[in-house]
Amino acid sequence: MLALVLAVAAASARAGEVLGTLGSVHFVDRDSQCELNPGLGYQTRGFEALVFRNSDCRLAVYAGREFEPLAAGPVGLSVHVGAAAGYDHDAVIPFALVGAAVDRGAWTIELLALPHRKGAATVLFKRALDGGE
């Protein structure tokens, strides 16, 4: 699956961003949760796909759409909606994430809150494939 995401990214390099995740934080006592959740994905025209290690310590895939309703200069607010597969408890989990991002040209860093997972947040890194021009 990771090879597929990378192939799509390479084929569409002129119009998208590479996505990367490093970890998530669970503010509720959840000893069995994996806090290190590396992932790699691709986003183009608001559509996104990501392969990552989920909080259940398993390989997971996510597909969704990002909406950015509010931006002021380099700071923006966004909503991500989609679904992920690869968790222990459900075959497919719907996701709705709320984010705040800082755009630094070729790089964007976004902090995302996961309202469906009480007390959880993650950080998403984006790298524009066109150099941010």
C-alpha positions in Angstrom: 0.0 0.0 0.0 2.9 2.4 0.8 4.3 1.7 -2.6 1.0 2.7 -4.2 0.8 6.0 -2.3 4.4 6.8 -3.3 3.7 5.9 -7.0 0.7 8.2 -7.1 2.8 10.9 -5.4 5.5 10.6 -8.0 3.1 10.5 -10.9 1.3 13.7 -9.7 4.3 15.6 -8.4 3.4 18.9 -10.0 0.1 19.4 -8.1 0.2 18.0 -4.6 1.9 17.6 -1.3 3.6 14.8 0.5 2.1 14.2 3.9 4.0 12.9 7.0 3.0 12.1 10.5 5.3 11.4 13.5 3.1 10.8 16.5 -0.1 11.4 18.4 -0.8 12.4 22.0 -3.6 10.8 24.0 -4.6 12.9 27.0 -6.8 10.3 28.5 -5.1 7.4 30.4 -4.7 4.8 27.6 -1.7 2.6 28.5 -2.2 0.4 25.4 -2.0 3.2 22.9 1.0 3.7 20.6 2.1 7.3 20.8 4.5 7.0 17.9 2.5 6.9 14.7 4.7 7.5 11.7 3.0 7.7 8.3 3.4 8.8 4.8 0.8 10.0 2.3 -0.2 12.3 -0.5 -2.6 15.1 -0.9 -3.8 16.8 -4.1 -6.7 19.2 -4.7 -7.9 18.6 -1.1 -8.1 14.8 -1.5 -5.6 12.9 0.8 -4.4 9.3 1.3 -2.1 8.2 4.2 -0.5 4.9 5.3 0.4 5.1 9.0 1.0 3.1 12.2 -2.2 3.7 14.2 -2.7 4.1 17.9 -3.5 0.4 18.2 0.1 -0.3 17.0 -1.1 -1.6 13.6 -0.6 -0.6 10.0 -3.6 1.5 8.8 -4.7 3.4 5.8 -6.7 6.6 5.6 -8.5 8.3 2.7 -10.3 11.6 3.0 -10.8 15.2 2.0 -9.5 18.4 3.6 -11.6 21.6 3.6 -9.9 24.9 4.5 -12.7 27.3 5.2 -10.7 30.0 6.9 -7.2 31.3 6.2 -5.5 34.6 7.2 -2.0 34.9 5.8 0.1 31.9 6.7 -2.4 30.7 9.3 -5.4 28.6 8.5 -8.1 26.5 10.0 -9.2 23.2 8.4 -11.5 20.2 8.7 -10.5 16.8 7.5 -13.2 14.1 6.8 -12.6 10.6 5.7 -12.2 7.0 6.9 -9.5 4.7 8.1 -9.1 1.0 8.1 -6.7 -1.1 10.2 -8.0 -0.7 13.8 -8.6 -3.6 16.1 -12.2 -2.7 17.0 -13.8 -1.7 13.7 -13.3 -2.6 10.0 -13.6 1.1 8.9 -13.7 4.1 11.2 -15.1 7.5 10.0 -12.8 10.4 10.9 -13.5 14.1 11.4 -10.4 16.1 12.4 -10.2 19.8 13.1 -6.9 21.5 12.4 -4.9 24.7 12.7 -2.0 25.1 10.2 1.0 27.4 9.7 2.1 27.6 6.0 5.7 28.4 5.5 5.9 28.2 1.7 7.1 24.7 0.8 6.3 23.4 4.3 3.1 23.3 6.3 2.8 22.1 9.9 -0.8 21.4 11.1 -2.0 20.4 14.6 -5.1 18.2 14.4 -7.6 17.4 17.1 -9.4 14.1 16.9 -12.8 14.7 18.5 -13.9 11.1 18.0 -11.0 9.9 20.2 -11.5 11.8 23.4 -8.4 13.7 24.4 -6.3 12.9 21.3 -4.3 15.1 18.9 -1.7 14.6 16.2 0.7 16.7 14.1 0.7 16.5 10.3 3.6 17.8 8.2 3.1 18.7 4.5 5.8 19.2 1.9 4.7 20.9 -1.4 6.1 18.9 -4.3 6.3 22.0 -6.4 8.6 23.8 -3.9 5.7 25.9 -2.6 5.8 28.3 -5.5 
